[in-house]
Amino acid sequence: GVADARLGQAVHLVVRGAGNPGGEDEARAELPIRLKRELPNFMQPQMIHWRDAMPLNPNGKIDRTALQTEITQELLS
């Protein structure tokens, strides 16, 4: 997730695409339903952001700072 600057908690979910064209549409439709069914209200993401790839740091781990910057720019544009 990406932390919300005002709330200080993860309220956005970032998901890497399903990988196959037909399956991604199904995943996009099914994920919000499944999250509502399985997570309590306070854990529900306000938004789900889909990505083909995640930004990585030199160690091959997800670059959370770059990801947060991408999401912030996306929301402001």
Secondary structure, 3 states (H helix, E strand, C coil): CEECCCCCCEEEEEEECCCCHHHHHHHHHHHHHHHHHHCCHHHCCCEEEEECCCCECCCCCECHHHHHHHHHHHHHC
